[in-house]
Amino acid sequence: MPLKYEKYLRVNKVPNMWCPGCGIGIILKAMLRSIETLEWDKNEIAMISGIGCTSRTPGYVDANTLHTTHGRALTFATGIKMARPDKHVVVISGDGDSSAIGGNHLIHSCRRNIDMTLIIVNNNIYGMTGGQFSPTTPIGSRAATAPWGSIDPPFDLGMLCKAAGATYVARGHVGAAAPLERLIRGGMKHKGFSVIEVMSNCHTQFGRRNRLSDPVQLIDHIAAKTINVREAAKLSPEELKEKIIVGLLHEEQREEYCDAYARVIAKASASIIN
């Protein structure tokens, strides 16, 4: 049976503010389908965001939601998880929100391995605030603040999060919704800090400056550059240039932060009593 999305949405808030053809809608559907499959009670979910087009997502979701300040979504989410470790905490953020102003919080959330799921919508640009280049804008791509093409080397967010200590790292794209849903669901099931980077289209800000203003054209452009992680393992670094590796990039088991904190509290409490 098809999923009745209305039960997860604040229908009085739609239609949404996203541009027609925006990939965020595909990501929202994949996220809601994952929640449905996992049978999470929406009253047990806390969904947090910062600032940007992506960060408007929690406003449309009928759960415990929080729309915070720019780059600070993970700090608010950490507070919620520490206070209520029994809750399912999901953070959704753009590439600029998560890895520029929020970059320091990103690496320390990975390092701590606190049990929450971060979905990063990477459209290679600041979409809502004027089309400035972001930490993931490809070299040579044009932006409002790089009219002749960006010269800044972009982050590989998957490698960054893995190196910082995230215990589940995956990457998908909006041109393949079913695999994306599986990756998001895997991150939600994982005990620890999970990051799912989703390559998405911003045809309004990125596309129109880079001759990819049609949303389908831009999604196809992204899809054509992707290669599955299993196939990528067979190729040389030279052959992988300009390619976007998708799939499950990293998974490991390590002590989760709330569990470690509870252990310290129990030890301290026992010491005081004795």
C-alpha positions as CSV (number, residue, x, y, z in Angstrom):
1,M,0.0,0.0,0.0
2,P,1.3,3.5,-0.7
3,L,2.3,5.5,2.3
4,K,-0.2,8.1,3.4
5,Y,2.2,10.9,3.9
6,E,-0.4,13.2,5.4
7,K,-0.1,11.5,8.8
8,Y,3.4,12.7,9.1
9,L,2.8,16.2,7.8
10,R,1.4,19.5,9.1
11,V,-0.9,19.8,6.1
12,N,-1.9,23.3,7.1
13,K,1.6,24.4,6.3
14,V,1.6,23.3,2.7
15,P,2.1,24.1,-0.1
16,N,5.8,24.4,0.8
17,M,8.3,27.2,0.1
18,W,10.7,25.2,-2.0
19,C,11.1,25.9,-5.7
20,P,9.3,23.6,-8.2
21,G,11.5,20.6,-8.9
22,C,13.6,21.0,-5.8
23,G,15.2,17.8,-4.6
24,I,14.4,18.4,-0.9
25,G,10.9,17.0,-1.5
26,I,12.4,13.7,-2.6
27,I,14.6,13.6,0.5
28,L,11.6,14.4,2.7
29,K,9.7,11.5,1.2
30,A,12.7,9.1,1.7
31,M,13.0,10.2,5.3
32,L,9.3,9.7,6.0
33,R,9.2,6.3,4.3
34,S,12.2,5.3,6.5
35,I,10.3,6.4,9.6
36,E,7.3,4.4,8.5
37,T,9.3,1.3,7.8
38,L,11.0,1.5,11.2
39,E,7.6,2.0,12.9
40,W,8.8,5.0,14.8
41,D,6.1,6.8,16.7
42,K,6.2,10.4,15.6
43,N,5.7,11.6,19.2
44,E,9.1,9.9,19.9
45,I,10.9,11.8,17.2
46,A,12.8,15.1,17.6
47,M,13.7,16.7,14.3
48,I,16.0,19.7,14.3
49,S,17.4,22.1,11.7
50,G,19.3,25.3,11.4
51,I,18.9,27.9,8.6
52,G,18.5,27.5,4.9
53,C,16.1,25.9,2.3
54,T,16.7,22.4,3.7
55,S,16.2,23.7,7.3
56,R,12.6,24.5,6.6
57,T,11.9,20.8,6.5
58,P,10.9,20.2,10.2
59,G,8.3,22.9,9.9
60,Y,6.3,20.6,7.6
61,V,6.7,17.5,9.7
62,D,4.2,16.6,12.4
63,A,6.7,15.6,15.2
64,N,8.6,17.3,17.9
65,T,10.5,19.9,15.8
66,L,12.9,22.7,16.3
67,H,14.1,25.3,13.8
68,T,17.2,26.8,15.3
69,T,20.0,29.3,14.4
70,H,22.4,29.1,11.5
71,G,24.9,26.2,12.0
72,R,23.7,25.3,15.5
73,A,21.3,22.5,14.8
74,L,23.7,19.8,16.1
75,T,24.2,21.7,19.4
76,F,20.5,21.9,20.1
77,A,20.1,18.2,19.0
78,T,22.9,17.2,21.3
79,G,21.1,18.9,24.2
80,I,17.9,17.1,23.4
81,K,19.6,13.7,23.1
82,M,21.5,14.1,26.3
83,A,18.3,15.1,28.2
84,R,16.2,12.4,26.5
85,P,18.4,9.6,25.2
86,D,15.2,7.5,24.6
87,K,14.1,9.8,21.7
88,H,14.9,9.4,18.0
89,V,16.8,12.5,17.1
90,V,17.1,13.5,13.4
91,V,18.9,16.6,12.1
92,I,18.5,17.9,8.6
93,S,20.8,20.5,7.3
94,G,22.3,22.0,4.1
95,D,25.9,21.8,3.0
96,G,26.6,25.4,4.1
97,D,24.6,25.2,7.3
98,S,26.4,22.0,8.4
99,S,29.9,22.4,7.1
100,A,30.6,26.1,7.0
101,I,29.2,28.0,10.0
102,G,28.3,24.6,11.6
103,G,31.5,22.9,10.7
104,N,33.0,22.9,14.1
105,H,29.8,21.3,15.6
106,L,29.8,18.7,12.8
107,I,33.3,17.4,13.5
108,H,32.8,17.3,17.3
109,S,29.4,15.5,16.9
110,C,31.2,12.9,14.8
111,R,34.0,12.6,17.4
112,R,31.5,12.1,20.3
113,N,29.5,9.5,18.4
114,I,26.2,10.6,20.0
115,D,23.2,8.6,18.7
116,M,21.5,10.8,16.2
117,T,21.0,10.9,12.4
118,L,22.3,13.8,10.4
119,I,21.0,14.2,6.8
120,I,23.0,16.7,4.8
121,V,21.4,18.0,1.7
122,N,24.4,19.0,-0.5
123,N,23.4,21.2,-3.4
124,N,26.8,22.8,-3.7
125,I,25.6,26.3,-2.9
126,Y,23.9,28.5,-0.4
127,G,20.4,28.3,-1.9
128,M,18.2,30.5,0.4
129,T,20.6,33.3,1.3
130,G,21.6,34.4,-2.2
131,G,23.7,31.8,-4.0
132,Q,27.1,32.2,-2.4
133,F,29.6,29.4,-2.9
134,S,29.7,26.9,-0.1
135,P,32.4,24.5,1.2
136,T,31.2,21.9,-1.3
137,T,31.0,24.0,-4.5
138,P,33.1,22.3,-7.2
139,I,36.2,24.2,-8.4
140,G,35.3,26.3,-11.4
141,S,31.5,26.4,-10.6
142,R,30.0,29.9,-10.6
143,A,28.2,31.4,-7.6
144,A,27.0,34.8,-6.5
145,T,30.3,35.3,-4.7
146,A,32.4,33.5,-7.4
147,P,31.1,35.0,-10.7
148,W,34.2,33.7,-12.5
149,G,34.2,30.3,-10.9
150,S,35.1,29.1,-7.4
151,I,38.8,28.5,-6.7
152,D,38.3,26.9,-3.2
153,P,38.9,23.2,-3.0
154,P,35.6,21.6,-1.9
155,F,35.2,19.3,1.1
156,D,34.5,15.6,0.7
157,L,31.9,15.5,3.4
158,G,31.8,11.7,3.6
159,M,35.6,11.5,4.2
160,L,35.5,14.5,6.6
161,C,32.8,12.8,8.8
162,K,34.6,9.4,8.7
163,A,37.9,11.0,9.7
164,A,36.2,12.9,12.5
165,G,34.8,9.7,14.0
166,A,31.2,9.2,12.6
167,T,30.3,5.5,12.9
168,Y,27.9,5.5,9.9
169,V,28.6,7.5,6.8
170,A,26.7,7.1,3.6
171,R,26.0,9.2,0.4
172,G,23.1,9.1,-2.0
173,H,21.4,11.3,-4.5
174,V,18.0,12.5,-5.4
175,G,18.0,10.7,-8.8
176,A,17.9,7.3,-7.0
177,A,15.1,7.6,-4.4
178,A,14.9,3.9,-3.4
179,P,18.7,3.5,-2.6
180,L,18.5,6.8,-0.8
181,E,15.7,5.6,1.4
182,R,17.7,2.4,2.3
183,L,20.7,4.5,3.3
184,I,18.7,6.9,5.4
185,R,16.9,3.9,7.1
186,G,20.3,2.3,7.8
187,G,21.5,5.5,9.4
188,M,18.4,5.8,11.6
189,K,18.8,2.2,12.7
190,H,22.5,2.6,13.6
191,K,23.5,3.1,17.2
192,G,25.8,6.1,17.0
193,F,26.4,9.2,15.0
194,S,25.1,8.7,11.5
195,V,25.7,11.0,8.5
196,I,23.8,10.6,5.2
197,E,25.0,13.1,2.6
198,V,22.5,13.6,-0.2
199,M,23.6,15.1,-3.5
200,S,20.7,17.3,-4.6
201,N,19.8,19.9,-7.1
202,C,19.5,23.7,-6.7
203,H,18.6,24.7,-10.2
204,T,17.6,28.2,-9.0
205,Q,20.8,29.3,-7.5
206,F,23.5,26.8,-8.7
207,G,21.9,25.6,-11.9
208,R,21.1,28.9,-13.5
209,R,24.6,30.1,-13.0
210,N,26.1,27.0,-14.4
211,R,23.9,26.3,-17.5
212,L,21.9,23.7,-15.6
213,S,18.7,25.6,-14.9
214,D,16.3,22.8,-15.6
215,P,15.7,20.6,-12.5
216,V,15.6,17.3,-14.5
217,Q,18.8,18.3,-16.4
218,L,20.6,19.0,-13.1
219,I,19.4,15.8,-11.4
220,D,20.6,13.9,-14.5
221,H,23.9,15.7,-14.4
222,I,24.4,14.7,-10.7
223,A,23.3,11.1,-11.4
224,A,25.8,10.8,-14.4
225,K,28.7,11.6,-12.1
226,T,27.9,9.0,-9.4
227,I,29.4,5.6,-9.1
228,N,28.6,2.9,-6.5
229,V,31.1,2.4,-3.8
230,R,31.6,-1.3,-4.8
231,E,32.5,-0.3,-8.4
232,A,34.6,2.6,-7.2
233,A,36.8,0.1,-5.3
234,K,37.9,-1.4,-8.6
235,L,39.1,2.0,-10.1
236,S,42.2,4.0,-9.6
237,P,42.2,7.5,-8.1
238,E,42.8,8.9,-11.6
239,E,39.7,7.1,-12.9
240,L,37.6,8.4,-10.0
241,K,38.4,12.1,-10.6
242,E,35.1,14.1,-11.0
243,K,33.1,11.0,-9.8
244,I,30.8,11.1,-6.8
245,I,31.0,7.8,-4.8
246,V,27.6,6.8,-3.5
247,G,26.4,4.0,-1.1
248,L,27.5,3.0,2.4
249,L,30.9,4.5,2.8
250,H,31.7,3.5,6.4
251,E,30.1,1.7,9.3
252,E,31.6,0.6,12.6
253,Q,30.5,-0.1,16.2
254,R,31.9,2.1,19.0
255,E,30.6,3.1,22.4
256,E,27.8,5.7,22.1
257,Y,28.2,9.0,23.9
258,C,25.0,8.9,26.0
259,D,25.9,5.4,27.2
260,A,29.4,6.5,28.1
261,Y,28.0,9.5,29.9
262,A,25.5,7.4,31.9
263,R,28.4,5.1,32.9
264,V,30.3,8.1,34.3
265,I,27.3,9.4,36.2
266,A,26.7,5.9,37.7
267,K,30.3,5.8,38.8
268,A,30.2,9.2,40.2
269,S,27.0,8.5,42.1
270,A,28.4,5.3,43.5
271,S,31.4,7.2,44.7
272,I,29.3,9.8,46.5
273,I,27.1,7.2,48.2
274,N,30.1,5.2,49.4
